[in-house]
């Protein structure tokens, strides 16, 4: 009975979490005449016209490509810089480590609405508005505190004797980092990379402010601009939401084991 109750509770939690996605999926398969009517709950018959419409009536492939480039580049930059900073804070003997970590965390506490205006002025002065680089640099900056915090916690779980042994064997600090410590930190890098990627993939405010054309527009902004002058294409919006959610779900499942190892690193001491 306890096991049955546990699995029932687990199923209810999963259904609660998946509810919005399932609702979007059902909406995306409904004919236009049924979108604002209940019942029926399920489409009868299901239709794929909304999926065809988002690729024929909108430059959706270009928008997806923009988001993929921005999210991937932001993730790689955040991991490259964040891993170096986290390695120094965790493995090297430095003064003021907690001060630096607190300062990094403080940067992430600023609400986006408080920083979007000065950042817009900087980006416009640098002639970077309506470019992918404007979003990449912004996302990397705001993802770095998260990357540094998570990776510092993970690097601290790696015995420092491993680093010292690499130094005794003739490695420089940088060689010990990328030859010895970095391979051991793969789960932490995977978990951090997924979190940064999802942040960059879903971010809306900066993308709306810093972009003006399809050349650099990302998915959240592209979907927000779907509504027409006299109607809201709920079917197309739902279809687009399903399409852009699938890559993140696939990525999370592909790195599921690494994500769990990274997020639980240091939680249990042997």
Protein Blocks (a to p, Z undefined) as FASTA:
>chain_A
ZZmmmmmmmmmmmmmmmmmmmmmmmmmmpcfklmmgccdfbdcdddfklmmmmmmmpcfk
lmmmmmmmmmmmmmmmmmmmmmmmmmmmmmpccehklmmmmmmmmmmmpcfklmmmmmmm
mmmmnopghiaklmmmmmmmmmmmmmmmmmmmmmmmpcfklmmmmmmnopafklmmmmmm
mmmmmmmmmmmmmmmmmmmmmpmklmmmmpcbfklpcfklmmmmmpcfkbccfklmmmmm
mmmmmmmmmmmmmmmmmmmmmmmgokacZZ
